[in-house]
Amino acid sequence: MDYLKKINLIYEDNHLLVVEKPINMPVQKDESKDEDLLNLLKRYIKEKYNKPGEVYLALIHRLDRPVSGIMIFAKTSKAASRLNKQMRIGQINKIYLVIIEGVLTGSGTFEDKLLKNKKTNFVKVDQSGKESILKYKALYSKENKTLVEVDLVTGRSHQIRVQFSSRGFPLVNDNKYNPKAGLGNIGLFAKKISIIHPTLKKRMQFELNLPKEKPFDIFKV
């Protein structure tokens, strides 16, 4: 299973698979036809457990292609149903780290209506859009950039990127919403996720350390 060298397997049981999504790998098959995380993990399960036929593995949430970080997959339909319900009623908590352009201090809440153009995949603030809420806490500022912790209350497409950009704090290296984006990895990382286990009924939390790679390296102690 040499292909798994690309993937950090964090936790696995009969119902869950928790992994670290690599940068620039699509979560599922797209028009690029590049190797995607969902099919790679299905291949892993099929080979590890010698499963015949099609492997069941369900997406519970998504990360944009340029974003890395923690993801949970459901290995059974029962787990998928229960985790999807948790997602709908707000029982799954997701924490992100972002690096924004400029100096931001303190903490607060962003509330907007976001509208997605399905043809261009571009999201903007628009009163006809869907309610989008996040909570933020500025952690450190350095080199006119700020490391911010984000508690995502709603999970809209490109939500974090658009809500910060619309306030004049675009994410570092975000070539979609930052007009001055440079080359390199986007300043967005899925750090932590907390769920209620679908069968054990206990809360479980999974967390990753701050990446060592750019652009997060400037905040590494």
PyMOL commands that set and color helices and strands:
alter all, ss='L'
color gray80, all
select helices_A, chain A and resi 2-6+37-48+77-88+159-165+216-219
alter helices_A, ss='H'
color red, helices_A
select strands_A, chain A and resi 8-12+16-21+58-59+68-74+93-101+107-117+122-125+130-142+145-152+188-196+203-207
alter strands_A, ss='S'
color yellow, strands_A
deselect
rebuild
show_as cartoon
